[in-house]
């Protein structure tokens, strides 16, 4: 996710915007440390600053996963987009459903641009039509397709794929609802 965002965000953000990515060692580490991280922001966060928390859903229930994220912000004294009810907010929590690779399936043209031997017809197959409902692991499905087309024979290079695909992602093309919701939050945060 870090490499994906490092590559994608400069293309999405206005020129005068800056960003910093804070990496955690997986979902459990983020959930354990998020409140302390957010609490550290409460004393200095400027009005123009927004915190975007992105986490993979994996097999978790979205609502159950979002609860501790919202609670961490509230306990830190920061207002989330969900709590703001249309008013000003400081934190937005977004969930990649099921994993980052679902966002790749959402803009298959970006995948084909990065990996030209991949069939452009993958999204027409029933299993891949809705990227956020791919079962059995989106990274595993992505890896199988890549291997079938002669890429990543030794196993999916997640960092390499994140960078390559992010270079071509076009939010207007995305069929992944979780990506569109993430993108909307980015647009709203920089408006």
C-alpha positions in Angstrom: 0.0 0.0 0.0 2.8 2.4 0.8 4.4 2.1 -2.6 1.0 2.2 -4.3 0.1 5.5 -2.5 3.6 7.0 -3.0 3.1 6.5 -6.8 -0.6 7.4 -7.0 -1.0 10.3 -4.7 1.2 12.8 -6.5 -1.0 12.2 -9.6 -4.2 12.8 -7.6 -3.3 15.6 -5.3 -3.2 19.3 -6.2 0.3 20.6 -6.9 0.4 22.6 -3.6 -0.6 19.5 -1.5 1.9 17.4 0.4 1.5 14.1 2.1 3.3 11.7 4.4 2.7 8.0 4.7 3.1 6.3 8.1 3.5 2.6 7.7 2.5 0.0 10.3 3.5 -3.6 10.4 0.2 -4.9 9.2 -3.4 -4.5 10.4 -2.9 -5.6 14.0 -0.1 -3.2 14.5 -2.1 -0.3 13.0 -5.1 -1.1 15.2 -2.8 -1.4 18.3 -0.9 1.9 17.7 -3.5 4.1 15.8 -4.9 5.8 18.9 -1.5 6.9 20.1 -0.5 8.1 16.7 -3.7 10.2 16.3 -3.3 11.5 19.8 0.1 12.8 18.9 -1.6 14.9 16.2 -4.2 16.6 18.4 -1.9 19.3 19.7 -0.7 20.6 16.3 -2.9 19.5 13.4 -3.6 22.5 11.3 -7.1 23.1 9.9 -5.9 22.3 6.4 -4.5 18.9 7.3 -6.3 15.6 6.9 -5.4 12.1 8.1 -6.5 9.3 5.8 -6.3 5.8 7.4 -6.3 3.0 4.9 -6.6 -0.7 5.9 -7.3 -4.0 4.1 -10.5 -5.6 5.0 -9.2 -9.1 4.4 -11.9 -11.4 5.9 -13.1 -8.9 8.5 -16.6 -7.4 8.6 -16.3 -3.8 7.4 -18.4 -2.3 10.2 -16.6 -4.3 12.9 -13.2 -3.2 11.4 -14.2 0.4 11.1 -15.4 0.6 14.8 -11.9 0.6 16.4 -10.7 3.1 13.7 -13.5 5.5 14.6 -13.0 4.9 18.3 -9.3 5.6 18.1 -9.9 9.0 16.5 -12.7 9.9 18.9 -10.5 8.9 21.9 -7.8 11.1 20.5 -10.1 14.1 20.2 -10.1 14.2 16.4 -13.3 14.3 14.3 -13.8 11.7 11.7 -15.7 12.2 8.5 -18.3 9.7 9.7 -18.7 11.6 13.0 -18.8 15.1 11.4 -22.2 14.6 9.7 -21.2 16.8 6.7 -19.2 19.3 8.8 -15.4 19.7 9.0 -13.4 16.6 9.8 -9.8 15.7 10.4 -9.7 11.9 9.9 -11.2 9.6 7.4 -11.1 5.8 7.6 -11.1 3.9 4.4 -11.1 0.1 3.9 -9.6 -1.6 0.8 -12.0 -4.5 0.1 -10.7 -7.2 0.2 -7.1 -6.1 -0.3 -5.2 -3.5 -2.3 -5.1 -5.9 -5.3 -8.9 -5.5 -5.7 -8.1 -1.9 -6.7 -6.0 -3.3 -9.5 -8.9 -5.4 -10.7 -11.0 -2.2 -10.6 -8.9 -0.5 -13.3 -7.7 -3.4 -15.4 -6.5 -1.0 -18.1 -3.9 0.1 -15.7 -2.8 -3.5 -15.2 -2.7 -4.1 -18.9 -0.6 -0.9 -19.4 1.9 -2.2 -16.8 1.8 -5.8 -18.0 0.9 -5.9 -21.7 0.7 -9.7 -22.0 -2.2 -9.8 -19.6 -5.6 -10.4 -21.2 -7.8 -7.3 -21.3 -10.8 -9.5 -21.0 -10.2 -10.6 -17.4 -12.9 -8.2 -16.0 -15.5 -9.8 -18.3 -15.2 -13.0 -16.5 -17.9 -13.5 -13.8 -15.4 -14.0 -11.0 -13.7 -10.7 -11.6 -16.6 -8.4 -12.7 -17.0 -6.8 -9.2 -13.4 -6.4 -7.8 -14.7 -5.9 -4.3 -16.3 -9.3 -4.2 -13.5 -11.5 -5.5 -13.3 -14.4 -3.1 -10.3 -16.4 -2.0 -7.9 -13.5 -1.8 -7.4 -10.8 -4.4 -3.6 -10.9 -4.3 -3.7 -14.6 -4.9 -6.1 -14.2 -7.8 -3.9 -11.4 -9.2 -0.8 -13.5 -8.8 -2.4 -16.5 -10.6 -3.4 -14.3 -13.6 0.1 -12.7 -13.7 1.8 -16.1 -13.6 -0.5 -17.4 -16.3 0.6 -14.5 -18.6 4.3 -15.0 -17.9 4.8 -12.5 -15.0 6.1 -13.1 -11.5 6.9 -16.8 -12.1 8.6 -16.9 -8.7 5.7 -15.3 -6.9 4.0 -12.0 -6.9 6.3 -9.0 -6.4 3.8 -6.9 -4.5 6.0 -3.8 -4.3 6.9 -4.0 -8.0 3.2 -4.5 -9.0 2.0 -1.7 -6.7 4.3 0.8 -8.3 3.7 -0.4 -11.9 -0.1 -0.5 -11.6 -0.4 2.8 -9.6 1.3 4.6 -12.5 -1.7 3.9 -14.7 -4.6 4.0 -12.3 -7.4 6.3 -13.5 -10.0 6.9 -10.8 -12.7 7.6 -13.4 -12.3 4.1 -14.8 -12.3 2.3 -11.4 -15.0 -0.4 -10.9 -13.9 -0.9 -7.3 -16.3 0.8 -5.0 -13.8 0.8 -2.2 -11.3 2.6 -4.4 -13.9 5.1 -5.5 -14.8 5.8 -1.8 -11.1 6.2 -1.0 -10.6 8.5 -4.0 -13.7 10.6 -3.1 -12.2 11.1 0.4 -8.9 12.3 -1.1 -10.8 14.7 -3.4 -12.8 16.0 -0.5 -9.8 16.3 1.8 -8.0 18.5 -0.8 -11.0 20.6 -1.9 
